[in-house]
Amino acid sequence: MYVTSQGGNLSYKLEENLLIITPTCVTKCDVTEKDLVFIDLEGHIVEGTRKPTGEVPMYINFYRDRPDIKSVIHCHPPYTNTFTILKGPNWLMRPIYPETVAEVGPVPLVPYGEPLTQKLADNFAPFVKKYNAFLMENHGLTILSSADIVRTLQLVDILEVSSISILQALAVGGLKELSREDVQNLENTMKTRNLPMIGMPGVNVSMVDLYFPQEQ
């Protein structure tokens, strides 16, 4: 269960200037087709009887700054969410599991902003072109992808399972990271599986640059 009460929201880009997005104040398990809202990239309602999620400013920024993406999920997976409130290193920025490295990439911590505000939306600006997944400080997780909602949810699943293992390892000892060479070799796996480079096309040269920037 990645959302509670009326929390979380998601969207999908249908056309260049048309998004379908979940409504505000409706528990996600109760959302039906008639509850979905169509908006343009300025946030205006094109069709729908309900109001869209109050996080529209965040979504507008995502689709404006990342024209390559097709879908976005914002949710509150409990184990991954631990890292939004955890003091100390952000272990989701480190290479631990090959699947998470190749499919999700590093997950930076976006500074806290009041929910439903333009300030929160704008806090993503330094990160949004370089990464595909984001911890929202004291809040939740957001993941973008160039595929459909099903694929984006798979990425949430991958990250959540990784978070469970990382937290268990921290509880009983320490963590073993993949090496720089391991990460570099994973680019071969990405090519074999036709996985795109993390981030907006053309922004990142390699996964090594993302995980070991201090060594560049």
N, C-alpha and C positions, 0 to 999 in steps of 0.2 A: 504494500500500500504506500504509494509515493505522495499522496495528498491527504489532508484531513479537512473536515468541515468544507468550507467553500474555497480553500486554498488551491494554488496552482492554476495554470492556464496553458493553452497551446494554440498554435496557429499554423496555417499552411498557405503558401503562395500559389494561387490558382492561375493568375496571369500577371503580367508585368506590373499592373497597378490595382491588383485585387487580391485581398487576403480573406481567408475564412478563419474566424477566431472564436474562442469560447466566450460565453457571456459572464457577466459579473453576478455575484450573489446566487449562484446555482451550484450545488454540490456536484462534483464531476461525475459521480456514478448516476446522477439523475439527468444528465444532459442528453437530449435527443436531437435529431436533425432539425426540428423546428426551433430549437433554442440557439442554434449557431448563428453568428452574425457575419455579414460580409462588409468589409471596410476597404477604403482605398488607402494609399500610402501617405495620405495627409490625416488619416484617422477619421474621415467622414463615413458615416454609415451609408452603405449602398443598398443593403437589403437586410431585413431582420426585424423581429418584433421586440427583441430585448436589447439592452445596452451591452456593449462589449466589455471585456475585462478592464478594470481600471489601470492595468499595466500597458495600455495601448502605447504610451510614449516610448516605453522600452522596446516594444515590437517594431514600431516605426523606425527607430534608430537602427535596429538590427538589419531590417530589410533595405534600408537606405545605404548603410555602410558596408553591407555584405550582399551585393547583388547576386552572388553565386549560391546563396542558400535558398532552400525551399520550405523548410519547416523548423519550428522552434518549440521546445518544451521547457516550461518552468515548473518545477515541482520541489517537493521536500522529502527526498528519500532519507530515512532516519540515520543510516550509517554515514553516508556521504555528508549529510548535514552536520554531523559531528565536527567536521573540519571547518565549518563556518564559524564555530565558537571555540575551537581548540586553540589554546595558547602554544606558542613554539612553532617549529618548522611546519610548513604546508607540505605534507608528504605526497599529496596528489600532484605536486610539481616534479616529482622524482620518478625515474623509470623503475618500476617494480615488476610488473607483469607485461609480457610481450603483447598480448591482445589489447591491453589498455593503452600501451604506448602507440601501437599502430593504428588503432581505431578511434580512440578518444583524444590522446595527446595530453600534454600538461594541462592542469586546471588551476588557473590563478585565482587569487582572492580579490574580488572587487570590493572596494571600500563601502561601508554601510551608507545607505541612503533611505530616507523614509519611503515605504512602499507607496506605489501609485503616483510617484512624483517624477517630474522631468529631471530632477537632480539625480535620482537613482538611475534613470535611463542614461544620463550623461556620464555617470561614473564608469560605464563600460568602455568609454571612448579609447583609453590607452591600450585596451586588451582585445577589442572585438575583431580586429583584422588579423591578429597573430594567432589566436586560439579559437577553438570550437566549443569549449565547455568552460563554465565559470562558476566558482563559488561566490555567492552573494553573502557578504559578511553578516552574521547574525540573522540570516534569512533563509536562503535556499540554494538550489542549483538551477542553472539554465544551460541547455545544450542546443546548439545549432547544427543543421546538416544540410547537405545538398540533395538529400533523398526525401522520402516520404515520412509520415509520422511514425509508421511501424519501425522503420530503420532508426529513427531518432530515439524511440523508446528502447530499442535494443542497446543503444549506446548508454542510456541511463542504467539499464540492467548491468552492463559490463562494468561500469564505474561503481555501482553499488556493491557488487560482489567483491570487487577489488578493495573497496573501503572496509568491508567486513574483515577481510583477511589482514589488511594493514593494521587495523585497530586491535585485532587479536594478537598479532605479532608484537605490537607495542606493549600490550598488557603482560606478555610473558617473557619478553626479551628485547631484541633489536631487530632491525630490518636489513636485509641484503638487497642491494640495488643491482640492476643490470649495469654492465660496464659501458663505457663509451663505444667500444668495438661492438658490443652486443646491440646497442641502439643503432649504430650505423648499418649493421647487417640486417636489421629489421626492415630497412628500406627495400631490400630484395623481396621480402615477404609482401610488403605493400604493393610492389610492382606485380608480383605473381597474382595477387588477389585483386588487383585493380583498385586498390584503395587510394584515395586522393591524399596529397600532402595536407597536413593539418593547417588550418588557417585559410585566409583568402588566397586564391591562386596567385602565385608570383611573389607573395610576401615572404615566405620561408623557403630557404634553399634546401635545408636538410633537417632531419629529426635531431641530429647531433647539435645543431645550432640552438634548437629549442630547449634541449635538456641539459646542455653543458655550455651555456653562454659565457660563463666565467673563464672558459678555456680558449675562447676565440681570440 
